[in-house]
Amino acid sequence: MVYENEEFNLLQHALNIEDGLDGLRYKNIVIATDADVDGMHIRLLLMTFFLQFFPDLVKQKHVYILETPLFRVRNKKETIYCYDETEKQAAIKKLGSKPEITRFKGLGEISPEEFGRFIGEDMRVQPVLLDQGAHIFSLLDYFMGKNTPQRQEFIIDNLKIELDLASEQDIKVSEVA
């Protein structure tokens, strides 16, 4: 049971929502996870927790997803952080002549100083929204239930693949380990 989970208990205590939203300690709840499969799984678990036990947090638009850059493109004069392949290609074109490109694998690979640039008033966030007619329990049943074949088919049908358009011979590529 979720109420036996220490992390979720600590989370609801930190938000002060054990007895409802009247005492909500923070206006915005920002979920920050890695942009990989594990991070998406953690994001889904957190959203499921909020939707199942505190759906008004989502309905009242208090829950957001933090977007973090996937790439850092730089030369000796300028650094550009890119959130997708299109932005990366534009940065390469702008900086010209073999910029260094770093592909971030996760939040732990971004230094605290760099991470500070992605949070604050100008941070990129996406609100977690529910359609007007969305029925929370049917959504939760579909995405977290025992319908593995249907969910797998949905994922395959909606999978997006991004190609790395930069070639290693044109630029210096580094990957944060």
N, CA and C of each residue as an Amber inpcrd file, in Angstrom:
protein
   531
   0.8450000  -1.1870000   0.0000000   0.0000000   0.0000000   0.0000000
   0.8820000   1.2400000   0.0000000   0.4450000   2.2710000  -0.6980000
   1.2450000   3.4780000  -0.8640000   1.4790000   4.2000000   0.4640000
   0.5430000   4.0990000   1.3870000   0.7260000   4.7940000   2.6590000
   1.8120000   4.1430000   3.5060000   2.2510000   2.9660000   3.1350000
   3.3640000   2.3220000   3.8100000   4.6910000   2.7000000   3.1660000
   4.6660000   3.4690000   2.0870000   5.8700000   3.8770000   1.3780000
   6.4270000   5.1410000   2.0160000   7.6240000   5.0390000   2.5580000
   8.2140000   6.1660000   3.2890000   8.3960000   7.4010000   2.4090000
   8.8450000   7.2020000   1.1590000   9.0910000   8.3480000   0.2780000
   7.8020000   9.1120000  -0.0240000   6.7170000   8.3840000  -0.3030000
   5.4500000   9.0710000  -0.5740000   4.9150000   9.7460000   0.6800000
   5.1110000   9.1380000   1.8410000   4.7070000   9.7800000   3.0850000
   5.4970000  11.0660000   3.3110000   6.7990000  11.0100000   3.0620000
   7.6250000  12.2140000   3.2080000   7.2160000  13.2900000   2.2070000
   6.8910000  12.8750000   0.9830000   6.4750000  13.8220000  -0.0470000
   5.1890000  14.5280000   0.3490000   4.1850000  13.7780000   0.7760000
   2.9300000  14.4310000   1.1340000   3.0960000  15.2880000   2.3850000
   4.0000000  14.8940000   3.2910000   4.2760000  15.7280000   4.4620000
   4.9850000  17.0260000   4.0420000   5.9650000  16.9120000   3.1430000
   6.6880000  18.0970000   2.6760000   5.7460000  19.0740000   1.9670000
   4.7670000  18.5320000   1.2460000   3.7980000  19.3820000   0.5470000
   2.6720000  19.8420000   1.4710000   2.5600000  19.2150000   2.6420000
   1.5030000  19.5010000   3.6150000   0.1150000  19.2520000   3.0240000
  -0.0410000  18.0840000   2.4130000  -1.3150000  17.7500000   1.7650000
  -1.9810000  16.5140000   2.3720000  -1.4850000  16.0650000   3.5230000
  -2.0530000  14.8600000   4.1330000  -3.5570000  14.9910000   4.3520000
  -4.0060000  16.1920000   4.7230000  -5.4220000  16.4220000   5.0380000
  -6.1230000  17.2410000   3.9590000  -5.5850000  17.2660000   2.7480000
  -6.1950000  18.0350000   1.6670000  -5.2770000  19.1430000   1.2010000
  -5.7600000  19.9100000   0.2320000  -4.9160000  20.9350000  -0.4050000
  -4.9490000  22.2950000   0.2810000  -5.7820000  22.4630000   1.2810000
  -5.8830000  23.7810000   1.9270000  -4.5510000  24.2620000   2.4850000
  -3.7230000  23.3370000   2.9490000  -2.4340000  23.7330000   3.5160000
  -1.2710000  23.5630000   2.5650000  -1.5530000  23.4370000   1.2610000
  -0.4890000  23.2070000   0.2800000   0.6440000  24.2080000   0.4830000
   1.8360000  23.6840000   0.7220000   2.9890000  24.5050000   1.0670000
   3.5990000  25.2090000  -0.1520000   3.4610000  24.6190000  -1.3430000
   4.0770000  25.1850000  -2.5360000   3.0430000  25.3200000  -3.6390000
   3.0930000  26.4170000  -4.3580000   2.1470000  26.6400000  -5.4540000
   2.4360000  25.7100000  -6.6310000   3.7170000  25.5100000  -6.9340000
   4.1140000  24.6820000  -8.0700000   4.9320000  23.4900000  -7.5990000
   4.5480000  22.3210000  -8.0760000   5.2780000  21.0890000  -7.8040000
   5.9210000  20.6960000  -9.1280000   7.2380000  20.6780000  -9.1590000
   7.9670000  20.4140000 -10.3920000   8.6600000  19.0600000 -10.2820000
   8.2930000  18.1570000 -11.1810000   8.8890000  16.8270000 -11.2200000
  10.1140000  16.8960000 -12.1300000  11.2760000  16.5730000 -11.5580000
  12.5320000  16.5980000 -12.3220000  13.1120000  15.1930000 -12.3370000
  13.1270000  14.5740000 -13.5200000  13.6890000  13.2270000 -13.6650000
  14.6020000  13.2130000 -14.8870000  15.3960000  12.1650000 -14.9810000
  16.2030000  11.9710000 -16.1770000  15.2760000  11.7990000 -17.3730000
  15.7980000  12.1110000 -18.5570000  15.0050000  11.9850000 -19.7870000
  15.2220000  10.6200000 -20.4350000  15.4550000   9.5910000 -19.6030000
  15.6220000   8.2410000 -20.1330000  14.4660000   7.3690000 -19.6610000
  14.5270000   6.0930000 -19.9490000  13.4410000   5.1800000 -19.6060000
  13.2110000   5.1340000 -18.0950000  14.2790000   5.0550000 -17.3170000
  14.1240000   5.0190000 -15.8600000  13.4880000   6.3080000 -15.3440000
  13.9320000   7.4370000 -15.8860000  13.3540000   8.7190000 -15.4820000
  11.8830000   8.8260000 -15.8290000  11.5140000   8.3140000 -17.0040000
  10.1000000   8.3390000 -17.4050000   9.2650000   7.4460000 -16.4860000
   9.8490000   6.3310000 -16.0620000   9.1420000   5.4370000 -15.1430000
   8.9020000   6.1290000 -13.7990000   9.9130000   6.7990000 -13.2770000
   9.7720000   7.5380000 -12.0160000   8.7330000   8.6370000 -12.1750000
   8.7690000   9.3450000 -13.2890000   7.7910000  10.4050000 -13.5700000
   6.3750000   9.8320000 -13.5720000   6.1980000   8.6920000 -14.2140000
   4.8790000   8.0600000 -14.2760000   4.3990000   7.6530000 -12.8840000
   5.3030000   7.1210000 -12.0620000   4.9160000   6.7420000 -10.7090000
   4.4900000   7.9520000  -9.8850000   5.2190000   9.0510000 -10.0070000
   4.8450000  10.2660000  -9.2730000   3.5050000  10.8220000  -9.7610000
   3.3200000  10.8420000 -11.0670000   2.0420000  11.3490000 -11.5900000
   0.8930000  10.4330000 -11.1780000   1.1370000   9.1290000 -11.1470000
   0.1090000   8.1840000 -10.7080000  -0.2490000   8.4440000  -9.2450000
   0.7530000   8.6670000  -8.4220000   0.5160000   8.9880000  -7.0080000
  -0.3690000  10.2280000  -6.8800000   0.0060000  11.2930000  -7.5790000
  -0.7850000  12.5240000  -7.4880000  -2.1990000  12.3280000  -8.0270000
  -2.3260000  11.6550000  -9.1560000  -3.6540000  11.4550000  -9.7520000
  -4.5440000  10.5650000  -8.8880000  -3.9750000   9.5490000  -8.2920000
  -4.7990000   8.6290000  -7.5150000  -5.1940000   9.2000000  -6.1560000
  -4.2580000   9.8640000  -5.4850000  -4.5220000  10.2910000  -4.1140000
  -4.7830000  11.7900000  -3.9690000  -4.2890000  12.5950000  -4.8920000
  -4.4570000  14.0460000  -4.8090000  -4.7580000  14.6250000  -6.1940000
  -5.8290000  14.1550000  -6.8480000  -6.1080000  14.5840000  -8.2240000
  -6.3230000  16.0920000  -8.3650000  -6.7440000  16.7500000  -7.2890000
  -6.9550000  18.1980000  -7.3910000  -5.6530000  18.9570000  -7.5940000
  -4.5230000  18.3740000  -7.1870000  -3.2300000  19.0080000  -7.4810000
  -3.0470000  19.1630000  -8.9830000  -3.4270000  18.1390000  -9.7290000
  -3.3010000  18.1710000 -11.1870000  -4.4120000  19.0330000 -11.7800000
  -5.6290000  18.8320000 -11.3320000  -6.7640000  19.5890000 -11.8630000
  -6.5920000  21.0970000 -11.6680000  -5.9650000  21.4900000 -10.5570000
  -5.7520000  22.9080000 -10.2760000  -4.4070000  23.4110000 -10.8000000
  -3.7710000  22.6100000 -11.6290000  -2.5400000  22.9660000 -12.3470000
  -1.3760000  23.3460000 -11.4290000  -1.1330000  22.4890000 -10.4330000
   0.0040000  22.6800000  -9.5350000   1.1920000  21.8000000  -9.9130000
   1.0120000  20.8200000 -10.8310000   2.0620000  19.8430000 -11.1200000
   2.6560000  20.0950000 -12.5070000   3.9860000  20.1490000 -12.5580000
   4.7140000  20.4290000 -13.7970000   5.8430000  19.4210000 -13.9730000
   6.2750000  19.2860000 -15.2150000   7.4380000  18.4640000 -15.5530000
   8.5610000  19.4150000 -15.9740000   9.7200000  19.2840000 -15.3340000
  10.8800000  20.0990000 -15.6940000  11.5290000  19.5400000 -16.9440000
  11.7760000  20.3910000 -17.9100000  12.5430000  20.0030000 -19.0880000
  13.9960000  20.3730000 -18.8290000  14.8700000  19.4270000 -19.0400000
  16.2970000  19.7070000 -18.8990000  16.9590000  19.4730000 -20.2500000
  18.0520000  20.1650000 -20.5000000  18.6930000  20.0180000 -21.8050000
  19.2670000  18.6290000 -22.0060000  19.2370000  18.2030000 -23.2530000
  19.8290000  16.9250000 -23.6210000  21.2670000  17.1070000 -24.1050000
  21.5750000  18.3240000 -24.5960000  22.8960000  18.5700000 -25.1860000
  23.4580000  19.9010000 -24.7060000  24.7720000  19.9510000 -24.6240000
  25.5020000  21.2020000 -24.4460000  26.3960000  21.3240000 -25.6700000
  26.2380000  22.4280000 -26.4010000  27.0440000  22.6860000 -27.5980000
  27.8600000  23.9410000 -27.2910000  29.1930000  23.8340000 -27.4340000
  30.0080000  25.0010000 -27.0720000  31.2790000  25.0800000 -27.8950000
  31.7510000  26.3020000 -27.9520000  33.0850000  26.5560000 -28.4710000
  33.8020000  27.3610000 -27.3890000  34.9170000  27.9680000 -27.7030000
  35.6750000  28.6710000 -26.6720000  34.9990000  29.9600000 -26.2070000
  34.0260000  30.4530000 -26.9750000  33.3850000  31.7280000 -26.6380000
  31.9680000  31.5990000 -26.0890000  31.2560000  30.5510000 -26.4870000
  29.8300000  30.4840000 -26.1700000  29.3910000  29.0470000 -25.8900000
  28.4140000  28.9380000 -24.9740000  27.7990000  27.6480000 -24.6560000
  26.3050000  27.7590000 -24.8830000  25.7510000  26.7830000 -25.6000000
  24.3140000  26.7560000 -25.8660000  23.7720000  25.4220000 -25.3720000
  22.7160000  25.4620000 -24.5640000  22.0600000  24.2540000 -24.0770000
  20.8680000  23.9540000 -24.9720000  20.7410000  22.7020000 -25.3820000
  19.7270000  22.3150000 -26.3580000  18.8270000  21.2250000 -25.7760000
  17.5470000  21.3620000 -26.0430000  16.5540000  20.4610000 -25.4730000
  16.0840000  19.3930000 -26.4550000  16.4940000  19.5200000 -27.7070000
  16.1380000  18.5020000 -28.6950000  17.1170000  18.5860000 -29.8660000
  16.9530000  17.6900000 -30.8100000  17.8570000  17.6070000 -31.9590000
  17.8130000  18.8670000 -32.8180000  16.6340000  19.4530000 -32.9850000
  16.4980000  20.6650000 -33.7960000  17.3050000  21.8130000 -33.1970000
  17.2010000  21.9980000 -31.8890000  17.9760000  23.0530000 -31.2230000
  19.4700000  22.7540000 -31.3190000  19.8370000  21.4790000 -31.2210000
  21.2520000  21.1170000 -31.3230000  21.8010000  21.4750000 -32.7030000
  21.0470000  21.1580000 -33.7560000  21.5020000  21.4710000 -35.1080000
  21.6380000  22.9770000 -35.3120000  20.7040000  23.7510000 -34.7580000
  20.7830000  25.2200000 -34.8650000  22.0140000  25.7440000 -34.1270000
  22.3240000  25.1670000 -32.9670000  23.4950000  25.5930000 -32.1980000
  24.7830000  25.2640000 -32.9450000  24.8430000  24.0830000 -33.5600000
  26.0240000  23.6970000 -34.3360000  26.2250000  24.6840000 -35.4850000
  25.1430000  25.0170000 -36.1530000  25.2260000  25.9590000 -37.2770000
  25.6780000  27.3380000 -36.7920000  25.1410000  27.7770000 -35.6540000
  25.4930000  29.0920000 -35.1190000  26.9590000  29.1540000 -34.6890000
  27.4330000  28.1190000 -33.9960000  28.8020000  28.1360000 -33.4750000
  29.8360000  27.7560000 -34.5220000  29.4090000  27.0400000 -35.5480000
  30.2990000  26.6870000 -36.6510000  31.5330000  25.9180000 -36.2260000
  32.4150000  25.7010000 -37.1330000  33.7450000  25.1050000 -36.9760000
  33.9420000  24.1720000 -35.7810000  33.3620000  23.0080000 -35.8680000
  33.6010000  21.8990000 -34.9520000  33.4000000  22.2280000 -33.4690000
  32.1890000  22.5700000 -33.0540000  31.9610000  22.8000000 -31.6260000
  32.0100000  21.4790000 -30.8600000  32.2180000  21.5750000 -29.5750000
  32.1730000  20.3950000 -28.7030000  30.7110000  20.1570000 -28.3180000
  30.2760000  18.9020000 -28.4390000  28.8990000  18.5500000 -28.0990000
  28.9240000  17.5160000 -26.9840000  28.1920000  17.8020000 -25.9300000
  28.0490000  16.8600000 -24.8280000  26.6070000  16.4000000 -24.7830000
  26.4070000  15.1030000 -24.7130000  25.0670000  14.5190000 -24.5750000
  24.8940000  14.1580000 -23.1140000  23.9320000  14.8000000 -22.4460000
  23.6650000  14.4940000 -21.0490000  22.8140000  13.2320000 -20.9680000
  23.2640000  12.2690000 -20.1790000  22.5050000  11.0360000 -19.9950000
  21.5100000  11.1620000 -18.8430000  21.7590000  12.0730000 -17.9190000
  20.8680000  12.2250000 -16.7750000  21.1900000  13.4680000 -15.9760000
  20.3270000  13.7730000 -15.0220000  20.4970000  14.9710000 -14.2040000
  21.7800000  14.9340000 -13.3820000  22.1980000  13.7470000 -12.9770000
  23.4050000  13.6220000 -12.1710000  24.6620000  14.0030000 -12.9130000
  24.5710000  14.1110000 -14.2160000  25.7370000  14.4610000 -15.0300000
  25.8360000  15.9530000 -15.2940000  24.8380000  16.6910000 -14.8530000
  24.8640000  18.1450000 -15.0090000  25.3660000  18.7160000 -13.6860000
  26.4180000  19.5130000 -13.7360000  26.9950000  20.0550000 -12.5070000
  25.9750000  20.9600000 -11.8090000  26.1010000  21.1230000 -10.4940000
  25.1750000  22.0090000  -9.7740000  25.1490000  23.4300000 -10.3520000
  26.3070000  23.9180000 -10.7850000  26.3580000  25.2620000 -11.3670000
  25.5470000  25.3170000 -12.6590000  25.7120000  24.2910000 -13.4930000
  24.9500000  24.2510000 -14.7400000  23.4610000  24.0640000 -14.4610000
  23.1330000  23.1650000 -13.5190000  21.7290000  22.8960000 -13.2140000
  21.0310000  24.1700000 -12.7530000  21.7460000  25.0220000 -12.0420000
  21.1740000  26.2860000 -11.5800000  20.6840000  27.1630000 -12.7220000
  21.2250000  26.9700000 -13.9160000  20.7930000  27.7510000 -15.0860000
  19.4430000  27.2890000 -15.6200000  19.0140000  26.0840000 -15.2440000
  17.7860000  25.5140000 -15.8140000  16.5960000  25.6250000 -14.8770000
  16.8310000  26.1500000 -13.6710000  15.7260000  26.3350000 -12.7380000
  15.6180000  27.8120000 -12.4030000  14.4520000  28.2340000 -12.0070000
  14.2080000  29.6360000 -11.7280000  13.0670000  30.1310000 -12.5980000
  12.9770000  31.4270000 -12.7310000  11.8520000  32.0300000 -13.4630000
  11.7970000  31.6290000 -14.9310000  12.9430000  31.3990000 -15.5550000
  12.9650000  31.0790000 -16.9840000  13.0350000  29.5800000 -17.2750000
  12.8360000  28.7400000 -16.2500000  12.9580000  27.3030000 -16.4960000
  11.8440000  26.8240000 -17.4180000  12.1670000  25.7930000 -18.1640000
  11.1980000  25.1960000 -19.0800000  10.4220000  24.1160000 -18.3430000
   9.1330000  24.3300000 -18.2320000   8.2770000  23.3300000 -17.5930000
   7.0630000  23.0850000 -18.4710000   6.5470000  21.8750000 -18.3700000
   5.3110000  21.5080000 -19.0500000   4.2830000  21.1740000 -17.9830000
   3.1270000  21.8030000 -18.0240000   2.1140000  21.4640000 -17.0160000
   1.5600000  20.0630000 -17.2590000   1.2460000  19.3670000 -16.1810000
   0.5580000  18.0890000 -16.2830000  -0.9260000  18.4330000 -16.3530000
  -1.5480000  18.1130000 -17.4770000  -2.9400000  18.5060000 -17.7180000
  -3.8250000  17.2860000 -17.9090000  -5.0560000  17.4170000 -17.5080000
  -6.0700000  16.4020000 -17.7610000  -7.0970000  16.9860000 -18.7170000
  -7.5070000  16.2060000 -19.7000000  -8.5930000  16.6400000 -20.5660000
  -9.8500000  16.7940000 -19.7340000 -10.7410000  17.7000000 -20.1660000
 -12.0010000  17.9360000 -19.4460000 -12.7530000  16.6420000 -19.1700000
 -12.8250000  15.7730000 -20.1450000 -13.6060000  14.5490000 -19.9920000
 -12.8130000  13.3740000 -19.4610000 -11.5560000  13.5880000 -19.0930000
 -10.7110000  12.4720000 -18.6620000 -11.2110000  11.8930000 -17.3440000
 -11.3460000  10.6000000 -17.3220000 -11.7280000   9.9060000 -16.0980000
 -10.4560000   9.3190000 -15.5010000 -10.0850000   9.8250000 -14.3450000
  -8.8090000   9.4810000 -13.7340000  -8.6530000   7.9810000 -13.5500000
  -9.6780000   7.3200000 -13.0480000  -9.5300000   5.8960000 -12.7580000
  -9.3590000   5.0680000 -14.0260000 -10.0220000   5.4550000 -15.1160000
  -9.8180000   4.7030000 -16.3580000  -8.4200000   4.9730000 -16.9200000
  -7.9150000   6.1920000 -16.7750000  -6.5420000   6.4960000 -17.1940000
  -5.5300000   5.6690000 -16.3930000  -5.7130000   5.6720000 -15.0820000
  -4.7920000   4.9150000 -14.2320000  -4.8640000   3.4260000 -14.5320000
  -6.0690000   2.9300000 -14.7710000  -6.2220000   1.5140000 -15.0880000
  -5.5190000   1.1690000 -16.3970000  -5.6410000   2.0660000 -17.3850000
  -5.0110000   1.8100000 -18.6770000  -3.4850000   1.8380000 -18.5610000
  -2.9490000   2.8890000 -17.9330000  -1.4980000   3.0710000 -17.9050000
  -0.7910000   2.2810000 -16.8040000  -1.5170000   1.8830000 -15.7640000
  -0.8730000   1.1790000 -14.6600000  -1.5160000  -0.1810000 -14.3720000
  -2.5100000  -0.5690000 -15.1650000  -3.2280000  -1.8140000 -14.9250000
  -2.5330000  -3.0250000 -15.5190000  -3.3050000  -4.0800000 -15.7030000
  -2.7650000  -5.3630000 -16.1510000  -2.9590000  -5.5900000 -17.6460000
  -3.1760000  -4.5410000 -18.4070000  -3.4260000  -4.6450000 -19.8460000
  -2.1360000  -4.5070000 -20.6430000  -1.1350000  -5.2430000 -20.2820000
   0.1960000  -5.1030000 -20.8670000   0.2080000  -5.1070000 -22.3960000
  -0.4750000  -6.0230000 -23.0880000  -0.4160000  -6.0140000 -24.5630000
  -0.9620000  -4.7160000 -25.1850000  -2.0720000  -4.2120000 -24.6700000
  -2.6420000  -2.9700000 -25.2200000  -1.7220000  -1.7810000 -24.9450000
  -1.1620000  -1.7270000 -23.7510000  -0.2640000  -0.6330000 -23.4100000
   0.9950000  -0.6960000 -24.2640000   1.5230000  -1.8880000 -24.4750000
   2.7110000  -2.0630000 -25.3080000   2.4250000  -1.6080000 -26.7370000
   1.2740000  -1.9650000 -27.2630000   0.8920000  -1.5420000 -28.6160000
   0.7860000  -0.0210000 -28.7020000   0.2020000   0.5980000 -27.6750000
   0.0910000   2.0560000 -27.6290000   1.4760000   2.7070000 -27.6510000
   2.3860000   2.1840000 -26.8520000   3.7430000   2.7400000 -26.7850000
   4.4370000   2.6110000 -28.1320000   4.3480000   1.4490000 -28.7450000
   4.9890000   1.2260000 -30.0460000   4.3990000   2.1580000 -31.1030000
   3.0840000   2.3180000 -31.1020000   2.4230000   3.1820000 -32.0920000
   2.7700000   4.6520000 -31.9060000   3.1140000   5.0610000 -30.6790000
   3.3710000   6.4720000 -30.3870000   4.8350000   6.7770000 -30.1070000
   5.7080000   5.8220000 -30.3450000   7.1320000   5.9940000 -30.0920000
   7.7250000   7.0080000 -31.0650000   8.5220000   7.9180000 -30.5300000
   9.2210000   8.9000000 -31.3550000  10.7060000   8.5950000 -31.2930000
  11.3380000   8.5520000 -32.4480000  12.7700000   8.2870000 -32.5300000
  13.4430000   9.5200000 -33.1020000  14.4810000   9.9910000 -32.3970000
  15.2340000  11.1370000 -32.8870000  16.5870000  10.6460000 -33.3740000
  16.9490000  11.0660000 -34.5690000  18.2400000  10.7080000 -35.1290000
  19.2660000  11.7710000 -34.7920000  20.4810000  11.3580000 -34.5070000
  21.5710000  12.2900000 -34.2770000  22.1220000  12.6770000 -35.6450000
  21.8220000  13.8990000 -36.0660000  22.1720000  14.3250000 -37.4180000
  23.6240000  14.7850000 -37.5560000  24.2960000  15.0130000 -36.4370000
  25.6900000  15.4510000 -36.5010000  26.5910000  14.2310000 -36.6470000
  27.5560000  14.3290000 -37.5190000  28.4830000  13.2090000 -37.6730000
  29.7450000  13.4800000 -36.8730000  30.3430000  12.4330000 -36.3700000
  31.5240000  12.5600000 -35.5280000  32.7050000  13.1690000 -36.2760000
  32.7620000  13.0290000 -37.5820000  33.8960000  13.5830000 -38.3070000
  33.7920000  15.0930000 -38.4570000  32.5730000  15.6580000 -38.3240000
  32.3960000  17.1070000 -38.4590000  32.6060000  17.8550000 -37.1690000
  32.4220000  17.1850000 -36.0350000  32.5060000  17.8710000 -34.7520000
  33.1480000  16.9770000 -33.7110000  33.6030000  17.5770000 -32.6410000
  34.1330000  16.8190000 -31.5180000  32.9510000  16.4530000 -30.6340000
  32.7200000  15.1860000 -30.4270000  31.5890000  14.7100000 -29.6240000
  32.1190000  14.1420000 -28.3230000  31.5320000  14.5800000 -27.2250000
  31.8800000  13.9830000 -25.9300000  30.5960000  13.5930000 -25.2310000
  30.6680000  12.5230000 -24.5050000  29.5050000  12.0520000 -23.7700000
  29.8890000  12.0340000 -22.3120000  29.0640000  12.6750000 -21.4810000
  29.3500000  12.7070000 -20.0530000  29.1710000  11.3040000 -19.5070000
  30.1740000  10.7990000 -18.8510000  30.1130000   9.4230000 -18.3320000
  29.4940000   9.3850000 -16.9670000
